[in-house]
Amino acid sequence: MLLKISSGLLAIGVALALAGCGGGGGGGSPGAGANSSAGSAASAAPTLAAATSVIDGAPLGKENWQAGSTATGGQGQAINGFNCDPAGKTYTYTHLSIFMNGTQLALPANIGVVQPTLTAPKGCVYPLNTVDETGKIRMQEPSSSPYTLGQFFAIWGQPLTQTNVAGLQGSPITVYVNDGGTLSQYTGCLCTLTLPPHGEITIMIGTPLAQIPTYTWTDPPPFDPNPIALTFGGTVGTTPYWPDGDTATGGAGADVDGLTCSSNMVVNYHVHAHLAIIYNGQWLTMPQNIGVTSACHYEMHMHDHTGIIHIESPTLTAFTLGKFFDIWGEPLTSTNVAGLSGEVVAYINDNGESRRYMGDLRAIELTSLRDVTLQVGTPAINTLATYSWYEPQ
C-alpha cells in the first residue's frame, strides 16, 4: 500500500483540522498544548508503572466497541487525504490505551481495514489501522509528516473532542504520552496529538489513574531479507512429510464446510494465500493436490508443493484455515497441526504487516497474498519468510 497524500490535500486536511480541532478528522502537527480542557490535571500527577511484558497479539482491556471502522469512518473512501490500498511493505506502531473510570477498554480490531468484496477481492487498509485488540495502531512507513490521533479517529469514525472520546463522556479527560520512557501530560487539542513510534498514549476519562501503564512487547520475528520465489510447480520447504492429496477423512467430492468441489466452477472470486508449517525447526513441504480429486477441484486447493492455497469460488464467504484443513482431512488445534503435536505459535503476514495471532487457529481468514506461518514445537523461528509471488492463475 502506498501512502498517497498530495501536498494540496494535506494542506486542506491540516487547515480543516486546525479550524475545527476536536473532531475525529483532525490532522497536522502537534499543538503546543494550552487553552484546552483535555488533560485537566489530577490532584496528583501519576507515575509511570513498571513495564508489563505482553506478547504481540494478546488482547488488552474490556471489549466496548464493535470491530472495524464505523459507518462514518474508513469504508474505502479517501480520509484526510489517506487512500485505502492493499497492505504495504513497512510498518511501525504506536500504542493507545483508553480508560473509563479506571477500567481499560480494548481498542477494537480491524479499524481501517476494509474486507474483500467480489469487485475488490484484495480488500484494502488505511495507513493507520488495527489488526487485533492489543491497542497497537499500525502505522505505514514512510510518511510525509507525523501521524496524529485525529487522523486515526477519523479513519475509525469516532468522535474525538475535549469531552467525548469515541462516545465516552466524562470529566476530567486526562492524556499522558510515554515516549521512550519519558512521561508527559498532553494538554493540547487531541486531534493534533502526534502518534509517537513505539510510544504509548493513555487517555483517561473520569477517574484518573495513579500509575500510567507501560508495556514491553514480544514482537514477531524480523523478516528474512531474502525472498523465496514461488514458482508454479515448485517446492518450498526442506522436509517432505505428508503424502500428496487429501486424507481418507478429507475432501472426496462431497461438500466440506459448505465449500463445493466442481469440474467446471464459475469463478467470481479468485485470490491466493500461503501456508508454511515448521516443526521442531524443520520447514515441512506441503503436499500437492490438497482439495484436488480426479473429478473436481474444491473452492480451496493446492496444486503443488509451494504452499500456495488457491481460492476460486463463485461467491465470497469466509475462507478460513479451518475449512482448508477440513478439506485436507487433517486436525488443526492449539496443540495439533496435521498430526504434529506441540505448542503452536501462529504468525500472519499481510505483505509486510506482520503480527502474532493469538486466537482460534481455525478462524484465520485466508485473504489475498496472506502468509500464515505455523510454528509447532521448538526451537522458535528467528525470521519470518518473505515471498516473491508469481500470482498463479
Backbone torsions as a table, in degrees:
resi	resn	phi	psi	omega
1	MET	NA	128.9	176.5
2	LEU	-96.8	137.7	176.5
3	LEU	-81.6	114.5	-174.0
4	LYS	-110.9	97.3	177.8
5	ILE	-128.8	103.1	177.2
6	SER	-71.4	156.3	-178.8
7	SER	-61.9	-36.0	179.7
8	GLY	-66.5	-45.7	179.7
9	LEU	-63.5	-40.6	-179.9
10	LEU	-62.8	-41.6	-179.7
11	ALA	-64.3	-40.3	178.5
12	ILE	-65.3	-43.3	-179.3
13	GLY	-61.1	-42.1	179.8
14	VAL	-66.3	-42.2	-178.9
15	ALA	-63.1	-43.6	178.8
16	LEU	-64.6	-39.8	-178.6
17	ALA	-63.7	-44.3	-177.3
18	LEU	-72.4	-29.6	179.2
19	ALA	-72.1	-35.9	-176.6
20	GLY	-122.2	42.0	-175.0
21	CYS	-58.0	134.9	-177.7
22	GLY	121.8	-15.8	175.2
23	GLY	-90.6	170.5	-178.0
24	GLY	-70.6	-11.9	-174.5
25	GLY	-95.7	17.3	-174.7
26	GLY	-67.7	155.4	175.8
27	GLY	-152.5	-175.6	175.9
28	GLY	102.4	-165.9	-176.3
29	SER	-92.0	160.4	-174.3
30	PRO	-64.4	143.7	179.3
31	GLY	-80.4	164.4	-177.5
32	ALA	-72.7	-31.7	168.4
33	GLY	113.9	8.2	179.0
34	ALA	-99.9	175.5	174.4
35	ASN	57.2	42.8	-179.1
36	SER	-142.2	142.2	176.4
37	SER	-83.7	-16.2	177.9
38	ALA	-62.7	140.0	178.0
39	GLY	76.4	28.1	176.1
40	SER	-56.3	129.2	-171.4
41	ALA	-65.4	136.3	171.7
42	ALA	-73.9	171.4	-178.2
43	SER	-63.1	-29.7	176.9
44	ALA	-136.6	134.6	-178.7
45	ALA	-65.5	135.0	178.5
46	PRO	-72.2	164.2	175.1
47	THR	-110.3	167.1	179.1
48	LEU	-88.2	122.2	-178.6
49	ALA	-71.7	160.4	173.4
50	ALA	-62.4	144.5	-174.5
51	ALA	-65.4	136.4	173.6
52	THR	-95.6	131.1	178.9
53	SER	-78.9	125.8	-177.0
54	VAL	-132.3	134.3	174.7
55	ILE	-81.8	134.0	177.5
56	ASP	-52.3	132.4	-179.4
57	GLY	100.7	-15.6	-179.0
58	ALA	-75.6	128.7	-179.1
59	PRO	-69.8	145.0	178.4
60	LEU	-125.7	121.0	174.1
61	GLY	103.8	171.7	-179.8
62	LYS	-89.4	134.5	-179.8
63	GLU	-64.2	135.1	-178.1
64	ASN	-137.7	-31.5	-177.9
65	TRP	-117.2	158.4	174.2
66	GLN	-72.9	152.7	178.5
67	ALA	-66.3	152.2	174.6
68	GLY	86.1	174.4	175.7
69	SER	-75.7	153.1	177.5
70	THR	-77.9	176.1	-178.9
71	ALA	-62.7	-23.8	179.2
72	THR	-95.8	1.5	179.2
73	GLY	-98.3	-154.0	-176.2
74	GLY	-72.9	110.2	177.3
75	GLN	-119.2	19.1	-179.6
76	GLY	118.3	-19.7	179.7
77	GLN	-79.9	166.6	175.9
78	ALA	-68.0	136.2	177.8
79	ILE	-126.4	117.4	179.1
80	ASN	52.4	34.6	-179.1
81	GLY	83.6	-1.5	177.8
82	PHE	-90.9	128.5	174.5
83	ASN	-90.4	158.5	173.2
84	CYS	-100.7	115.7	-172.4
85	ASP	-131.8	169.1	171.3
86	PRO	-55.5	150.8	-176.4
87	ALA	-52.8	144.3	-175.4
88	GLY	-92.0	-162.0	-171.7
89	LYS	-103.0	-37.1	-170.6
90	THR	-129.7	129.6	-178.3
91	TYR	-133.4	150.3	163.2
92	THR	-124.1	-171.7	179.7
93	TYR	-151.8	158.5	166.7
94	THR	-123.8	170.0	-177.6
95	HIS	-124.7	137.0	-179.9
96	LEU	-123.3	125.3	173.2
97	SER	-115.0	132.0	177.0
98	ILE	-120.3	123.9	-179.9
99	PHE	-115.7	135.0	173.7
100	MET	-116.4	111.3	-177.8
101	ASN	49.0	44.9	175.0
102	GLY	87.9	-6.5	-180.0
103	THR	-100.4	125.6	179.3
104	GLN	-77.5	132.7	179.7
105	LEU	-108.9	135.9	-176.0
106	ALA	-73.3	127.7	172.7
107	LEU	-69.3	128.9	-173.0
108	PRO	-67.2	154.2	173.1
109	ALA	-76.7	158.3	170.4
110	ASN	66.1	22.9	165.9
111	ILE	-65.8	130.9	179.9
112	GLY	75.9	15.5	178.2
113	VAL	-116.5	120.6	179.8
114	VAL	-104.4	121.3	-174.6
115	GLN	-71.2	157.3	179.7
116	PRO	-63.0	154.2	172.2
117	THR	-132.7	172.3	177.5
118	LEU	-62.8	-35.2	-179.2
119	THR	-84.8	-21.5	177.1
120	ALA	-131.8	74.9	-170.0
121	PRO	-65.9	-17.7	179.8
122	LYS	-91.2	-8.3	-176.4
123	GLY	61.8	-167.1	177.9
124	CYS	-162.6	164.8	176.1
125	VAL	-135.6	152.1	173.4
126	TYR	-86.5	160.9	-178.2
127	PRO	-67.0	-12.9	169.8
128	LEU	-119.0	122.1	-177.1
129	ASN	-157.6	166.5	173.2
130	THR	-123.6	148.4	180.0
131	VAL	-120.8	-4.8	-178.8
132	ASP	-155.0	-167.1	-179.0
133	GLU	-108.6	31.7	178.8
134	THR	-77.3	-22.4	-170.3
135	GLY	94.9	-3.5	177.4
136	LYS	-74.3	132.6	171.4
137	ILE	-104.0	114.1	179.2
138	ARG	-76.2	136.5	-175.6
139	MET	-126.2	118.8	179.6
140	GLN	-65.4	135.1	174.6
141	GLU	-115.7	152.7	-8.6
142	PRO	-80.2	166.1	177.7
143	SER	-126.1	142.7	-178.2
144	SER	-72.7	-18.8	177.5
145	SER	-154.4	160.9	-178.9
146	PRO	-60.5	142.1	174.2
147	TYR	-74.8	154.9	-178.9
148	THR	-126.0	160.8	178.5
149	LEU	-62.9	-36.6	178.6
150	GLY	-61.7	-38.6	178.2
151	GLN	-64.6	-40.8	178.7
152	PHE	-64.5	-44.0	180.0
153	PHE	-67.1	-30.3	176.4
154	ALA	-66.4	-41.3	177.0
155	ILE	-66.8	-38.1	177.2
156	TRP	-66.9	-34.6	-177.1
157	GLY	83.4	30.6	-180.0
158	GLN	-117.0	151.0	178.3
159	PRO	-69.0	149.3	175.9
160	LEU	-143.3	93.4	179.5
161	THR	-128.4	-177.8	-179.5
162	GLN	-72.8	-10.6	-179.2
163	THR	-128.8	-0.6	-175.4
164	ASN	-145.5	114.3	178.3
165	VAL	-117.8	103.8	178.3
166	ALA	54.5	40.0	178.0
167	GLY	87.7	-3.6	178.3
168	LEU	-93.6	127.1	-178.7
169	GLN	-126.2	137.9	179.9
170	GLY	177.0	174.7	-178.4
171	SER	-140.9	137.7	-3.4
172	PRO	-83.0	166.5	167.6
173	ILE	-105.8	115.5	-173.2
174	THR	-118.6	134.5	-175.2
175	VAL	-126.9	131.6	175.3
176	TYR	-127.2	146.9	179.0
177	VAL	-121.9	126.3	173.6
178	ASN	-105.9	108.5	-178.4
179	ASP	-119.0	98.7	179.1
180	GLY	69.5	27.8	179.1
181	GLY	94.9	-4.0	176.5
182	THR	-99.4	117.3	-177.4
183	LEU	-98.0	128.2	178.6
184	SER	-141.5	144.8	176.8
185	GLN	-79.9	137.7	177.9
186	TYR	-104.5	125.3	-177.0
187	THR	-122.5	14.2	178.8
188	GLY	-90.6	-171.5	176.3
189	CYS	-64.1	127.0	-175.8
190	LEU	-59.9	-33.8	-175.2
191	CYS	-65.6	-22.0	-177.9
192	THR	-103.6	9.6	178.9
193	LEU	-68.5	120.9	-179.4
194	THR	-71.0	137.4	177.3
195	LEU	-85.1	107.7	-176.2
196	PRO	-78.4	127.2	176.9
197	PRO	-56.6	129.0	-178.8
198	HIS	60.1	17.5	174.8
199	GLY	-97.1	-178.1	-176.6
200	GLU	-136.5	128.6	176.5
201	ILE	-110.6	130.2	178.8
202	THR	-121.1	121.8	177.0
203	ILE	-110.0	125.2	179.2
204	MET	-116.8	121.6	176.2
205	ILE	-105.6	127.4	-178.6
206	GLY	80.2	-133.6	-175.4
207	THR	-56.4	119.4	-179.4
208	PRO	-77.4	162.4	177.5
209	LEU	-90.0	148.9	173.6
210	ALA	-80.4	-28.1	177.0
211	GLN	-130.2	137.5	178.5
212	ILE	-91.2	123.4	-178.3
213	PRO	-70.5	152.0	173.9
214	THR	-141.7	159.5	-170.4
215	TYR	-133.9	147.1	168.8
216	THR	-111.8	117.6	-172.7
217	TRP	-95.6	137.3	166.7
218	THR	-92.4	95.9	-174.1
219	ASP	-80.3	164.1	176.3
220	PRO	-61.7	159.4	176.0
221	PRO	-60.7	155.2	176.9
222	PRO	-69.2	165.0	178.5
223	PHE	-78.7	143.4	169.7
224	ASP	-70.3	125.7	-176.6
225	PRO	-71.7	-10.6	-178.1
226	ASN	-103.2	104.1	-176.8
227	PRO	-69.6	150.0	175.6
228	ILE	-95.8	127.1	-179.9
229	ALA	-77.2	127.1	175.2
230	LEU	-96.2	105.5	-178.3
231	THR	-113.2	142.8	-177.9
232	PHE	-60.2	129.6	-178.4
233	GLY	81.7	4.1	-176.7
234	GLY	-84.4	-173.2	-179.5
235	THR	-133.2	132.6	174.8
236	VAL	-123.2	131.4	-175.1
237	GLY	116.1	167.3	-174.7
238	THR	-114.6	-17.9	-169.8
239	THR	-133.4	112.5	171.9
240	PRO	-65.1	143.3	-177.3
241	TYR	-140.4	-51.9	-175.6
242	TRP	-99.1	151.6	172.6
243	PRO	-70.2	156.8	179.4
244	ASP	-68.5	155.6	175.9
245	GLY	83.5	-179.1	-179.7
246	ASP	-82.7	156.8	176.4
247	THR	-79.4	178.5	-178.6
248	ALA	-65.6	-22.5	179.2
249	THR	-98.3	3.8	-179.0
250	GLY	-94.1	-156.0	-175.4
251	GLY	-68.4	125.4	177.5
252	ALA	-126.9	21.6	178.9
253	GLY	112.4	-27.4	177.6
254	ALA	-77.3	159.8	178.1
255	ASP	-58.0	141.1	175.7
256	VAL	-126.5	118.2	-180.0
257	ASP	52.7	33.7	179.4
258	GLY	84.4	-1.3	178.9
259	LEU	-95.6	134.7	-173.6
260	THR	-98.2	163.0	174.9
261	CYS	-118.0	123.7	-172.2
262	SER	-139.6	148.9	175.2
263	SER	-92.6	-11.0	-177.8
264	ASN	-147.2	61.4	-173.8
265	MET	-78.6	137.4	171.4
266	VAL	-77.9	121.7	-174.0
267	VAL	-107.9	108.7	174.3
268	ASN	-105.1	-16.7	-179.1
269	TYR	-131.1	120.7	-172.2
270	HIS	-143.3	105.2	177.7
271	VAL	-138.2	175.6	-179.2
272	HIS	-138.6	139.0	175.1
273	ALA	-123.2	177.4	-178.3
274	HIS	-138.1	141.9	178.8
275	LEU	-126.7	129.2	173.5
276	ALA	-124.7	135.3	178.4
277	ILE	-122.3	122.5	-178.3
278	ILE	-118.2	122.2	-174.3
279	TYR	-119.4	117.2	-179.0
280	ASN	48.1	43.2	175.3
281	GLY	87.8	-6.7	180.0
282	GLN	-103.8	130.8	178.6
283	TRP	-83.7	110.0	-176.5
284	LEU	-83.4	138.0	178.8
285	THR	-76.7	129.6	178.4
286	MET	-73.2	143.1	178.3
287	PRO	-70.1	153.6	174.5
288	GLN	-90.1	163.2	175.6
289	ASN	64.8	27.4	167.1
290	ILE	-68.2	131.1	-178.9
291	GLY	75.2	14.3	179.5
292	VAL	-122.6	119.1	175.8
293	THR	-109.7	177.7	178.4
294	SER	-68.5	-16.1	-174.9
295	ALA	-114.3	-17.9	-172.7
296	CYS	-161.5	168.8	173.9
297	HIS	-119.3	136.3	173.1
298	TYR	-76.9	163.7	-179.7
299	GLU	-63.7	-21.3	169.3
300	MET	-123.5	129.5	-178.1
301	HIS	-159.6	164.9	174.0
302	MET	-121.0	136.5	177.6
303	HIS	-95.2	-36.0	-170.0
304	ASP	-133.6	-163.6	-177.0
305	HIS	-97.2	18.1	-178.7
306	THR	-79.4	-21.5	-173.2
307	GLY	91.2	2.0	178.3
308	ILE	-73.8	128.1	175.3
309	ILE	-100.0	116.8	177.7
310	HIS	-86.4	129.0	178.3
311	ILE	-118.9	109.5	-176.1
312	GLU	-133.9	117.2	-170.3
313	SER	-149.1	151.2	173.3
314	PRO	-75.5	-19.3	-177.3
315	THR	-132.6	166.8	177.9
316	LEU	-104.8	119.9	177.9
317	THR	-136.5	-172.4	178.0
318	ALA	-83.1	104.6	176.3
319	PHE	-92.3	102.8	-172.2
320	THR	-110.3	162.0	178.0
321	LEU	-62.8	-35.2	178.5
322	GLY	-61.7	-41.0	178.4
323	LYS	-66.1	-37.8	178.3
324	PHE	-63.6	-43.6	178.9
325	PHE	-65.8	-31.5	177.0
326	ASP	-68.0	-39.8	175.1
327	ILE	-63.1	-41.3	177.3
328	TRP	-65.4	-34.5	-177.5
329	GLY	87.6	29.5	-179.3
330	GLU	-121.1	151.3	179.0
331	PRO	-74.0	153.5	174.5
332	LEU	-144.6	102.6	178.2
333	THR	-135.0	-178.3	-180.0
334	SER	-71.5	-9.9	-179.7
335	THR	-130.9	2.8	-176.9
336	ASN	-147.1	113.6	177.6
337	VAL	-117.9	105.0	177.8
338	ALA	52.3	42.2	178.2
339	GLY	88.8	-3.2	177.8
340	LEU	-93.1	124.1	-177.2
341	SER	-101.6	143.3	178.1
342	GLY	146.6	173.5	176.5
343	GLU	-65.0	133.6	-177.2
344	VAL	-109.2	127.2	173.7
345	VAL	-117.5	128.1	-177.3
346	ALA	-111.9	136.9	174.3
347	TYR	-123.9	140.8	176.4
348	ILE	-118.9	133.9	177.0
349	ASN	-127.9	118.1	174.6
350	ASP	-106.9	80.3	174.9
351	ASN	55.5	41.9	176.9
352	GLY	111.0	-14.7	177.1
353	GLU	-98.9	91.1	-172.7
354	SER	-104.2	154.6	175.0
355	ARG	-164.0	160.1	171.1
356	ARG	-80.2	141.3	-179.6
357	TYR	-106.2	125.5	-173.4
358	MET	-110.5	3.8	-176.3
359	GLY	-94.2	-160.2	178.7
360	ASP	-68.2	121.5	-178.1
361	LEU	-59.8	-35.7	-177.9
362	ARG	-66.2	-21.5	-176.3
363	ALA	-87.7	-4.0	179.8
364	ILE	-61.7	122.7	179.2
365	GLU	-83.2	138.8	179.5
366	LEU	-97.4	99.9	-177.7
367	THR	-108.5	175.9	-172.7
368	SER	-58.2	124.5	176.0
369	LEU	60.7	21.7	176.1
370	ARG	-79.5	131.5	175.2
371	ASP	-102.0	126.0	175.2
372	VAL	-114.1	124.1	177.5
373	THR	-115.5	124.3	177.4
374	LEU	-110.0	114.3	176.8
375	GLN	-97.5	120.2	-178.4
376	VAL	-116.1	126.1	179.8
377	GLY	80.7	-154.4	-178.3
378	THR	-126.7	162.4	-0.4
379	PRO	-81.6	170.7	176.5
380	ALA	-68.9	144.7	178.5
381	ILE	-72.3	148.1	-177.1
382	ASN	-93.3	-27.0	-179.4
383	THR	-139.8	156.4	171.2
384	LEU	-98.4	132.9	-179.0
385	ALA	-69.3	149.1	170.1
386	THR	-117.6	156.7	-172.4
387	TYR	-131.2	149.3	170.8
388	SER	-104.3	106.2	-173.1
389	TRP	-79.9	140.2	172.8
390	TYR	-101.1	3.5	178.6
391	GLU	49.7	71.6	-178.1
392	PRO	-61.5	156.4	179.5
393	GLN	-92.6	NA	NA
